[in-house]
Every structure is written in C-alpha cells, then in structure tokens.
Amino acid sequence: MTKRKKFILISLLVLLAIAATVSIVISRKQFRERKTEDLQTAYSLFDSGKREEAIKLLEERYQADKSDKQVASRLASYYFQNKEYDNFTKIADEAKLEDAATYTMRAFIARGNGDYDSALKDYEAAIKANPKSPAVYIDLANMYEVLNQPDKALETLKEGLNYSPKSSALNLLAANAALQLGDKAAAKEYAKKVLEIDKDNQRAKEILSRK
C-alpha cells in the first residue's frame, strides 16, 4: 500500500470516528432533552390509571441511565404506590435514594411488616434528610403513639415545632401527647396555639374546656 493510500485510509477512519462521536453526543443530548417529556407522560399515564404503562416507560428510561436519580425516585414512588414493595426496595437501594420521601416509604413498609425498629430508624433518617418538614415529625410521633410512648412522641413534636411553630397539626398532636402524660397545662398551651392558627378546631376547643 502506497503512502498516499495509507493517508487516505487513515483520514477516512478519523472522519468515521469523529462522525460516530458526534452521533453519540447528539443522541445523548436528545435523550436528556426528552426526559421532561417522558416524566410528564409517565405522570399522566399513572394519574389516569395506566400504572403499568407509566412504570414500564420509567423502567426503560432508568435502565438507559441508572445515574439519573430523578427518574429513579419517580419510579420508586410509582412502585410504592402500586404496592410493588420488593421493586421499590430494590431500586431505592440500587440508586441509593436518601431523600425524606424514600425513607418515609421505607418506614411504612417496615411498619407494615411489624419491624418497628427499622421503621423508627427510617423515620429518623427522614427527619435528618428534611428537618423542616412537619410531616416527617408527625409520622415519627404517630409511630411512638402506636408504641405507647407518648413521652417520645411529645419530644419529637417539640423538635418539629422548633422548625414549624405555626403548624396546627404539630401543636394539636403535642396537646394530645401532653394530655396522655397528664400535663393539662402544657396541653392547653398547645391547644391555644392551634386556635391561633385554626380558630374552628374542635379538638383544641375541647382540650381548653377541660377542668
């Protein structure tokens, strides 16, 4: 083979390599740009009752890019809502999902299985992941109520009130927990705060009317 032919061959190979690279880059860009559309389509399908189609769409998307935590999180949520708990746990572990919502779902599953120790740990992890959300404190407090530990429930609610002092739900649950502990004065103080936020709350009025 002459030098000229070698040069031409090498040039063609370089051009083919460049073209292939450009094609891959464009394909990846299109894949990323389509994500919003796919997520919206999956939401519409799931919301309209076509849950299996929504899940299949996100499964394909996730398999194509397992580093995408947004897709993994949405898929995990759909598995959970569809009561596919094994699939939920698998993807939550694989994608290393560590947000409050995922921990709360883990806790729900553990609680349903009677594994209260794991449920408590997951609720605590949810609080650590999102300490400003009243819902995570409510969940943990309710868990302690189920375990007949109103003292720990009240402690949890107080922690939540540090972040959300105007939460009527947290204040009302704190009032109930205080009553269980026999502290009527504290219960009434929490009830007053509830009525400052929700003036028609019947439970808070009932607590205040107690002698």
C-alpha positions in Angstrom: 0.0 0.0 0.0 1.4 3.4 -1.0 1.8 6.2 1.4 -1.0 8.1 -0.3 -3.4 5.3 0.1 -2.4 4.9 3.7 -3.0 8.6 4.3 -6.5 8.4 2.7 -7.4 5.3 4.7 -6.3 6.9 8.0 -8.2 10.1 7.1 -11.3 8.1 6.4 -11.0 6.2 9.7 -10.5 9.5 11.6 -13.6 11.0 9.9 -15.7 7.9 10.8 -14.6 8.1 14.4 -15.5 11.8 14.6 -18.9 11.2 13.0 -19.5 8.4 15.4 -18.6 10.6 18.4 -20.8 13.4 17.1 -23.7 11.0 16.7 -23.3 9.7 20.2 -23.2 13.2 21.6 -26.3 14.2 19.7 -28.1 11.0 20.8 -27.3 11.7 24.5 -28.4 15.3 24.2 -31.7 14.2 22.7 -32.1 11.6 25.4 -31.6 14.2 28.1 -34.0 16.7 26.5 -36.7 14.0 26.2 -36.6 13.3 30.0 -39.0 16.1 30.9 -41.5 14.8 28.3 -41.1 11.2 29.5 -41.7 12.2 33.1 -44.8 14.2 32.2 -46.1 11.3 30.0 -45.5 8.8 32.9 -47.3 11.2 35.3 -50.3 11.4 33.0 -50.4 7.7 32.5 -50.1 6.9 36.2 -52.7 9.5 37.1 -55.2 8.2 34.6 -54.9 4.7 36.0 -52.5 3.3 33.4 -50.0 2.5 36.1 -48.2 -0.4 34.3 -47.6 1.7 31.2 -46.2 4.5 33.3 -43.9 2.1 35.2 -42.7 0.5 32.0 -41.8 3.9 30.5 -39.7 4.8 33.5 -38.1 1.4 33.8 -36.8 1.8 30.2 -35.6 5.3 31.0 -33.9 4.2 34.2 -32.2 1.2 32.5 -30.8 3.5 29.9 -29.3 5.8 32.6 -29.1 4.5 36.1 -27.3 7.6 37.3 -30.5 9.7 36.9 -31.8 10.0 40.5 -34.9 12.0 39.5 -36.1 9.1 37.3 -35.1 6.6 39.9 -37.0 8.5 42.6 -40.2 8.8 40.5 -40.0 5.1 39.6 -39.5 4.1 43.2 -42.6 6.2 44.2 -44.7 4.5 41.5 -43.6 1.1 42.7 -44.6 2.0 46.2 -48.0 3.4 45.2 -48.6 0.3 43.2 -47.7 -1.8 46.2 -44.7 -3.4 44.5 -42.6 -3.1 47.6 -39.9 -5.5 46.6 -39.2 -3.5 43.4 -39.4 -0.3 45.4 -36.8 -1.5 47.9 -34.5 -2.8 45.1 -34.4 0.5 43.2 -34.1 2.5 46.3 -31.1 0.5 47.3 -29.6 0.4 43.9 -30.0 4.1 43.2 -29.0 5.0 46.8 -32.1 7.2 47.3 -31.7 9.1 50.6 -34.4 11.7 50.4 -37.1 12.1 53.1 -39.9 10.7 50.9 -38.0 7.5 50.3 -37.1 7.0 53.9 -40.8 7.6 54.8 -41.9 4.9 52.4 -39.3 2.5 53.7 -40.7 3.2 57.2 -44.2 2.5 56.1 -43.2 -0.9 54.6 -41.2 -1.8 57.7 -44.1 -0.8 59.9 -46.5 -3.0 57.9 -44.1 -5.9 58.4 -44.1 -5.3 62.1 -40.4 -4.3 62.1 -40.8 -1.2 64.3 -37.1 -0.8 65.0 -36.4 -0.3 61.3 -39.4 1.9 60.9 -38.2 4.2 63.7 -34.7 4.4 62.1 -36.2 5.2 58.7 -38.4 7.9 60.2 -35.4 9.4 62.0 -33.5 9.3 58.7 -36.4 11.1 57.0 -36.1 13.9 59.6 -32.4 14.2 59.1 -32.9 14.4 55.3 -35.6 17.1 55.6 -35.7 18.6 59.2 -38.0 21.5 58.1 -40.9 19.3 57.0 -43.7 18.9 59.7 -44.9 15.7 58.1 -41.8 13.7 59.0 -42.2 14.6 62.7 -45.9 13.7 62.6 -45.1 10.3 61.1 -42.5 9.6 63.8 -44.7 10.9 66.6 -47.5 8.7 65.4 -45.2 5.7 65.4 -44.3 6.4 69.1 -48.0 6.7 69.8 -48.6 3.3 68.4 -45.8 2.0 70.6 -47.5 3.7 73.6 -44.6 6.1 74.1 -46.2 9.5 74.4 -43.1 11.0 76.1 -41.0 10.3 73.0 -43.9 11.4 70.8 -44.0 14.8 72.5 -40.2 15.1 72.4 -40.4 14.5 68.6 -43.2 17.1 68.2 -41.3 19.7 70.2 -38.4 19.2 67.8 -40.6 19.7 64.9 -42.1 22.8 66.4 -38.7 24.4 66.6 -38.8 24.5 62.8 -42.5 24.9 62.3 -44.0 26.7 65.3 -47.2 27.6 63.4 -48.1 24.1 62.4 -51.6 23.4 63.7 -51.1 19.7 63.2 -47.9 19.6 65.3 -49.4 21.7 68.0 -52.5 19.6 68.2 -50.6 16.3 68.4 -48.4 17.9 71.1 -51.5 18.8 73.0 -52.8 15.3 72.8 -49.4 13.8 73.8 -49.2 16.2 76.8 -52.7 15.1 77.9 -51.6 11.5 77.8 -48.7 12.4 80.0 -51.1 14.1 82.4 -49.8 17.6 81.8 -53.1 19.5 81.2 -51.4 23.0 81.5 -49.0 22.2 78.6 -51.8 20.6 76.6 -53.9 23.8 76.9 -50.9 26.0 75.8 -50.5 23.9 72.7 -54.3 24.0 72.1 -54.2 27.8 72.3 -51.6 27.9 69.6 -53.7 25.6 67.5 -56.7 28.1 67.8 -54.4 31.0 66.9 -53.9 29.2 63.5 -57.2 27.4 63.2 -59.9 29.1 65.2 -62.6 26.5 64.5 -60.5 23.5 65.6 -63.0 21.5 67.7 -60.4 19.2 69.3 -58.3 22.2 70.5 -61.5 23.8 72.0 -62.3 20.5 73.7 -58.9 20.4 75.3 -59.2 24.0 76.5 -62.6 23.4 78.1 -61.3 20.7 80.3 -61.2 21.4 84.0 
